[in-house]
Amino acid sequence: MAEEIKSSGQGKQNQGDVVKGDFSTILIGVGTLLDSTMAPLSKIVVQALDSLTVVAKQILEGVNSSLGNKK
């Protein structure tokens, strides 16, 4: 009887360890997924900001040249 209680107690500990292991595996998977998603998105954002910088520079140059010609 005492052996049954001990073995059932050990079984519960093992199940708890499995749950902890599964949870950490899920967290690692979510972290990896976020990392693999964020890297391309950050590259897209950088490219968009570079394009906006080029367009803003062209607009400012156009405004500057048109104001310079009117004087």
N, C-alpha and C positions, 0 to 999 in steps of 0.2 A: 504494500500500500504506500509506504513512504517512497519507494522507488518510482511508483507511478506519479506521485505528486512532483518529485524532482524532475522526472523526464518531461512532464507536461509543462513545468515552469521553464525548463530549458527550451522547449519548443516555442513558447511564447517569446522568449528572448530572440530566438533565431528569426521568427516572423517579424519582430521589431527591427532587427538588423536589415532584413530584406526590404522593409518599407523605407528605412533610412537610405539604403543603397539605391532604391528606385527613385526616391526623391532627389538625391544628388545627381543621379543620371539624367533626370528630367531637367534639373537646373543647368547642368552642363550642356544638354541639348538645346535648351532655350538660349543660353549664352552664345553658343556657336551659331545658331540660327540668326540671332540679332547681329552678331558680328559679320556674318556673311551677307546680311541684308544691308547693313549700314555702310559698308565699304563702297559698293557701287553707287549708293545714293549720295554719299559725300562727294564722289567724283563727279556726279551729275550736277550737284549744287555748285561745285567749283567751276565747272565748265560754263554753267549758266551765268555765274557772277562775272567770269572773264568776258563773256559775250556782252553782258550789260555794260561793262567797263569800256569796251571798244565802242559800243554804240553811243554811250554818253560822251566819250571823247570826240567822236565824229560830230555829234550835235553841237558840242561846245565850240569846236573848230569852225563849224558852219555859221554859228551865231557870231563868233568873233570876226570872221572874214566879212560877213554881211554888214556888221556894224562898222567895221574898219573901212569898207568901201563907201559908206554913206557920208563919212566925215569929209 
